[in-house]
Every structure is written in C-alpha cells, then in structure tokens.
Amino acid sequence: MQYLGEISALSAAAVWAIATWIYGQFSHQFSALQLNIIKGCIASIMMALVLPIAVTIPSELSTHHLAILAVSGIIGIAIGDSAYFAALKRIGANKTLLLESLAPPLSGILALVFIGSVLPLQSWFGVLITTIAVTFVILQPNADNSSQINWSGIGFGLLASVCQASGVVISHYALVAGDLPPLLGALIRLTVGVLAVVAIIIFVENKPFRKILDNFRQLTQKAFLTLLLAIFVGTFLALWLQQSALKYASPAVAQTIIATSPLFMLGICALKGERVTLKSLLGTLAAIGGISLFFIK
C-alpha cells in the first residue's frame, strides 16, 4: 500500500487523542497512581499475550541494556504517566495533550546534551515556535471562562513531557545498542514502571488496592468496557501504529503527522459540544508547525 506509513501515523494521532479523552473521563474516579496501575497491568497482559506470536526474542539479552530500559520505565511510565493522569484531572485532555507536543523538541535537546546529537538552526526555531504556541494556548481561559490558571496542572503536564522525552532518549539508546524488539522493550518498560508505581502508591495512599477494587465495583459494565477500550487503543494499538508509521514512512513525515494529535482532540471536543476558541485552534496549528520544523532536514 503506497501510503501505509502516512495512514498509520494519522491513525496513531487519532487513536491517541481518543484514548486521552476517554482517560479524562475516569480521572476524577481514580487517582493518577491508581489509573496508572490499572492501565499498566492490563496493557502488560495484552503485550505479554501477543509477544510470543509477533516477536522473535533474542537468545541473549544484555543485562546492561535491560537495566537501561528499566530506568526508562521508571522515568517514563511510573513518573511520566502518573504526572500525565494528574494533569488530565486538573487541566483537561486538550491542554494536557498539547503540553505533550513539547516532548519531541525536548527529546532533541536531551539527545544533544547526553549523546551529542547536533540540532540544525531550523530545529531551534521549531523549539521556540512550539514552546511559544503551547504557552499561548495553555494560558487561555478555561471552558467555563474562568481566568484562574491551574499551575499545578501545567506543572504536572510539563513533568509528563520531560519524563516522556527522557524515556524516549534512554529507551531508544537501549533498543538500538541492544538490538531489542520494540514490543519487548515496551513490555519491559511497562512492567518495571507499574511495579514502581505499586511501590509508590503503598506509601502515598491508605489501602490503595482496596480503593481500586471499590472504584471498580462502582463502574457500570459500559464504563468498564470504555476504560478497557482506552487502554487497548492508547497503549497497545497506538504503539503498533506508531511502529508501522516509522517503518513505512520517513521518520520526519511520521513524527510530524503523529504530532497532529491535538487537532483530533479539538475535533473531539467540538463533537462533544465543548467550546473551541479560534485562539486555541491557531495556537495548536502553530505548535504543530513548530514540530514540523524540528523534523524537516
């Protein structure tokens, strides 16, 4: 199929926006740590079931590279995803997803600092444009016309972006240097990340696992299936589509198309009757334009 990579990238952007919106519906029923544990456990089971069928596991695995993936899981999954869910609860799906668009520029900067990758001048322009555009949208009034800015939500969103960018750089090194299958790497990161969240939640929340079970019992069958759909779409399917996009399209085109996810979120908000301002639309377009400058060589 001629445009399989581009279609996969566009599909990845769409399904991630859908999953983010669904997660936002559950962010007030479960705490950020609880939602991270639920997502991680179910997604790990999905990956573990598919792994023996879809992936040929190397006969020798370097403990050094596995340890690096584990660190990446703690940073990206345990800390990053928990901060992502905390931001969802405070500032909503649209602004949280837009803050995630800072992750590609941050990845480039971190790669420059830690592995010596050189950024061309236009990439620095892309970083500047994206940062200004995201800031412009994030500081817009809320849907209820409240001028109060939720700084804790913005902080959690920025933390999620930094952790995601760090996790990408670290895991990319481990996957390439260790020649590991992406799905195996994703499963390792996810498993270690969930275990780290379990260790954290025991000290942070009182009787957390009983609360998770109680919250699950309060879910209707429709709500449970919707949450299961978000996990399947947002973790399992999005990963597969992302890998397909990177395989069948040029990385620059794939990354730029995937970065259009905030536009799909604006479309979802409009379909749900939520107010989408012209400033938010223009700011989102400018942020995507900045990201495209970062990837065009």
C-alpha positions as CSV (number, residue, x, y, z in Angstrom):
1,M,0.0,0.0,0.0
2,Q,1.6,3.3,-1.2
3,Y,0.7,5.5,1.8
4,L,0.6,2.8,4.6
5,G,3.1,4.7,6.7
6,E,1.3,8.0,6.5
7,I,-2.1,6.4,7.1
8,S,-0.6,4.6,10.2
9,A,0.8,7.9,11.5
10,L,-2.5,9.7,11.1
11,S,-4.3,6.8,12.7
12,A,-1.9,6.8,15.6
13,A,-2.6,10.5,16.2
14,A,-6.3,9.9,16.1
15,V,-6.4,6.9,18.5
16,W,-4.1,8.7,21.0
17,A,-6.4,11.7,21.1
18,I,-9.4,9.3,21.6
19,A,-7.7,7.4,24.4
20,T,-6.6,10.7,26.1
21,W,-10.2,11.9,26.0
22,I,-11.5,8.6,27.5
23,Y,-8.9,8.6,30.2
24,G,-10.0,12.1,31.1
25,Q,-13.5,10.8,31.9
26,F,-12.0,8.5,34.5
27,S,-9.5,10.9,36.0
28,H,-11.9,12.0,38.7
29,Q,-13.0,8.5,39.7
30,F,-9.4,7.1,40.1
31,S,-6.3,8.8,41.4
32,A,-3.5,9.3,38.9
33,L,-1.5,6.5,40.5
34,Q,-4.5,4.2,40.5
35,L,-5.2,4.9,36.9
36,N,-1.6,4.3,36.0
37,I,-1.6,0.9,37.7
38,I,-4.8,-0.2,36.0
39,K,-3.6,0.9,32.6
40,G,-0.2,-0.7,33.1
41,C,-1.4,-4.0,34.4
42,I,-4.0,-4.6,31.6
43,A,-1.7,-3.3,28.9
44,S,1.1,-5.5,30.1
45,I,-1.1,-8.6,29.9
46,M,-2.1,-7.6,26.3
47,M,1.5,-7.3,25.3
48,A,2.6,-10.5,27.0
49,L,-0.1,-12.4,25.2
50,V,0.9,-11.0,21.8
51,L,4.7,-11.1,22.3
52,P,5.4,-14.9,21.7
53,I,3.3,-14.7,18.5
54,A,4.6,-11.4,17.0
55,V,8.2,-11.2,18.2
56,T,11.3,-13.4,18.0
57,I,13.0,-12.9,21.3
58,P,16.9,-12.8,21.1
59,S,18.7,-15.8,22.5
60,E,21.0,-13.5,24.5
61,L,19.8,-10.3,26.3
62,S,22.3,-7.8,27.7
63,T,21.6,-7.1,31.4
64,H,23.1,-3.6,30.8
65,H,20.6,-2.7,28.2
66,L,17.7,-4.3,30.2
67,A,18.7,-2.2,33.2
68,I,18.6,1.0,31.0
69,L,15.1,0.0,29.8
70,A,14.1,-0.4,33.4
71,V,15.3,3.1,34.3
72,S,13.4,4.4,31.2
73,G,10.3,2.6,32.5
74,I,10.6,4.3,35.9
75,I,11.0,7.7,34.4
76,G,8.6,7.5,31.5
77,I,5.9,5.2,32.9
78,A,6.0,5.5,36.7
79,I,6.6,9.2,36.9
80,G,5.7,10.4,33.5
81,D,2.3,8.7,33.1
82,S,1.3,9.4,36.6
83,A,2.0,13.1,36.0
84,Y,0.1,12.8,32.7
85,F,-3.0,11.5,34.5
86,A,-2.7,14.1,37.2
87,A,-2.6,16.8,34.5
88,L,-5.7,15.3,32.9
89,K,-7.6,15.7,36.1
90,R,-6.6,19.4,36.6
91,I,-6.4,21.0,33.1
92,G,-8.4,18.6,30.9
93,A,-7.5,16.4,27.9
94,N,-7.0,19.2,25.4
95,K,-4.3,21.2,27.2
96,T,-2.6,18.0,28.6
97,L,-2.2,16.6,25.1
98,L,-0.9,19.9,23.8
99,L,1.7,20.0,26.5
100,E,2.8,16.6,25.3
101,S,3.7,18.2,22.0
102,L,6.7,19.6,23.8
103,A,8.2,16.1,24.1
104,P,9.7,15.9,20.6
105,P,11.7,19.2,21.0
106,L,12.7,18.2,24.5
107,S,13.9,14.8,23.1
108,G,16.1,16.6,20.7
109,I,17.6,18.8,23.3
110,L,18.2,15.9,25.7
111,A,19.8,13.9,22.8
112,L,22.0,17.0,22.2
113,V,23.0,17.1,25.9
114,F,23.6,13.4,26.6
115,I,24.6,11.8,23.3
116,G,25.9,14.7,21.3
117,S,23.3,14.9,18.6
118,V,23.6,18.2,16.6
119,L,20.5,20.3,16.2
120,P,20.3,22.5,13.0
121,L,19.2,26.1,13.2
122,Q,15.7,25.4,11.9
123,S,15.2,22.9,14.7
124,W,15.9,25.6,17.3
125,F,13.3,27.8,15.5
126,G,10.9,24.8,15.8
127,V,11.6,24.5,19.5
128,L,11.0,28.3,20.0
129,I,7.8,28.4,17.9
130,T,6.3,25.2,19.6
131,T,7.1,26.5,23.1
132,I,5.5,29.9,22.4
133,A,2.5,28.4,20.8
134,V,1.9,25.9,23.6
135,T,2.3,28.6,26.2
136,F,-0.2,30.8,24.3
137,V,-2.9,28.1,24.4
138,I,-2.2,26.8,27.9
139,L,-2.7,30.3,29.3
140,Q,-6.0,30.7,27.6
141,P,-9.1,30.9,29.9
142,N,-10.8,27.6,30.8
143,A,-14.0,26.4,29.1
144,D,-16.1,27.9,31.9
145,N,-14.5,31.3,31.2
146,S,-12.6,31.2,34.5
147,S,-9.4,33.3,34.2
148,Q,-7.8,31.3,37.0
149,I,-4.8,29.3,35.8
150,N,-4.2,25.8,37.3
151,W,-0.5,26.0,37.7
152,S,-0.3,22.5,39.4
153,G,-1.9,21.0,36.3
154,I,0.5,22.8,34.0
155,G,3.4,21.6,36.2
156,F,2.2,18.0,36.0
157,G,1.8,18.3,32.2
158,L,5.4,19.7,31.9
159,L,6.7,17.0,34.1
160,A,5.0,14.4,31.9
161,S,6.5,15.9,28.8
162,V,10.0,16.0,30.3
163,C,9.7,12.4,31.5
164,Q,8.4,11.2,28.2
165,A,11.2,12.9,26.3
166,S,13.8,11.4,28.7
167,G,12.2,8.0,28.4
168,V,12.3,8.2,24.6
169,V,16.0,9.1,24.5
170,I,17.0,6.5,27.1
171,S,14.9,3.6,25.6
172,H,16.0,4.5,22.0
173,Y,19.6,4.0,23.1
174,A,18.9,0.7,24.8
175,L,16.8,-0.7,21.9
176,V,19.4,0.3,19.2
177,A,22.5,-0.6,21.1
178,G,21.0,-3.9,22.4
179,D,19.2,-4.7,19.1
180,L,16.0,-5.4,21.1
181,P,12.5,-5.8,19.5
182,P,10.4,-2.7,20.2
183,L,7.4,-4.7,21.6
184,L,9.8,-6.5,24.1
185,G,11.3,-3.1,25.1
186,A,7.8,-1.7,25.6
187,L,6.8,-4.6,27.8
188,I,9.9,-4.3,29.9
189,R,9.4,-0.6,30.4
190,L,5.7,-1.0,31.2
191,T,6.3,-3.8,33.7
192,V,9.0,-2.1,35.6
193,G,7.0,1.2,35.6
194,V,4.0,-0.5,37.0
195,L,6.0,-2.2,39.8
196,A,7.5,1.2,40.6
197,V,4.0,2.8,40.8
198,V,2.9,-0.1,43.1
199,A,5.8,0.6,45.4
200,I,5.0,4.3,45.4
201,I,1.2,4.0,46.0
202,I,1.7,1.8,49.1
203,F,3.4,4.8,50.8
204,V,1.2,7.6,49.3
205,E,-2.3,6.2,49.7
206,N,-4.1,4.5,52.5
207,K,-5.3,1.0,51.5
208,P,-4.8,1.8,47.8
209,F,-5.7,-1.6,46.4
210,R,-8.9,-1.8,48.3
211,K,-9.8,1.6,46.9
212,I,-9.1,0.5,43.4
213,L,-11.4,-2.5,43.8
214,D,-14.1,-0.4,45.4
215,N,-13.9,2.1,42.5
216,F,-14.0,-0.8,40.0
217,R,-17.2,-2.1,41.7
218,Q,-18.8,1.3,41.1
219,L,-18.2,1.1,37.4
220,T,-21.0,0.1,35.2
221,Q,-20.4,-2.5,32.5
222,K,-20.4,0.2,29.9
223,A,-17.8,2.3,31.8
224,F,-15.6,-0.7,32.4
225,L,-15.6,-1.6,28.7
226,T,-14.9,2.0,27.8
227,L,-11.9,2.1,30.1
228,L,-10.7,-1.2,28.6
229,L,-11.1,0.3,25.1
230,A,-8.9,3.3,26.1
231,I,-6.2,1.0,27.4
232,F,-6.3,-1.1,24.2
233,V,-6.4,1.9,21.9
234,G,-4.0,4.2,23.8
235,T,-1.3,1.7,24.8
236,F,-1.5,-1.3,22.6
237,L,-2.9,-0.1,19.2
238,A,-1.1,3.3,19.3
239,L,2.2,1.6,19.8
240,W,1.6,-0.8,16.8
241,L,0.5,2.1,14.6
242,Q,3.5,4.2,15.6
243,Q,6.0,1.4,14.8
244,S,4.2,0.9,11.4
245,A,4.4,4.6,10.7
246,L,8.2,4.7,11.4
247,K,8.8,1.6,9.3
248,Y,6.8,2.5,6.2
249,A,7.2,6.3,6.1
250,S,10.2,8.6,6.6
251,P,10.7,9.4,10.3
252,A,10.3,13.1,9.7
253,V,6.9,12.7,8.0
254,A,5.7,10.1,10.6
255,Q,6.7,12.2,13.6
256,T,5.1,15.3,12.1
257,I,1.8,13.6,11.3
258,I,1.7,11.9,14.8
259,A,2.1,15.4,16.3
260,T,-1.3,16.4,14.9
261,S,-3.0,14.5,17.7
262,P,-4.0,17.8,19.5
263,L,-6.0,18.7,16.3
264,F,-8.0,15.5,16.7
265,M,-8.6,16.4,20.3
266,L,-10.1,19.8,19.3
267,G,-12.3,17.9,16.9
268,I,-13.5,15.5,19.7
269,C,-14.2,18.5,22.0
270,A,-16.2,20.2,19.2
271,L,-18.3,17.0,18.6
272,K,-19.0,16.8,22.3
273,G,-20.3,20.3,22.3
274,E,-17.4,21.8,24.2
275,R,-16.3,25.3,23.2
276,V,-13.2,25.5,21.0
277,T,-11.8,29.0,20.6
278,L,-10.1,30.4,17.5
279,K,-7.0,31.2,19.6
280,S,-6.8,27.5,20.7
281,L,-7.0,26.3,17.1
282,L,-4.4,28.8,15.8
283,G,-2.1,28.1,18.7
284,T,-2.4,24.3,18.1
285,L,-1.6,24.7,14.4
286,A,1.4,26.9,15.3
287,A,2.7,24.3,17.7
288,I,2.4,21.6,15.0
289,G,4.1,23.8,12.6
290,G,7.0,24.3,15.0
291,I,7.3,20.5,15.4
292,S,7.4,20.0,11.7
293,L,10.4,22.5,11.5
294,F,12.1,20.3,14.1
295,F,11.9,17.2,12.0
296,I,12.4,18.5,8.4
297,K,16.0,18.1,7.4
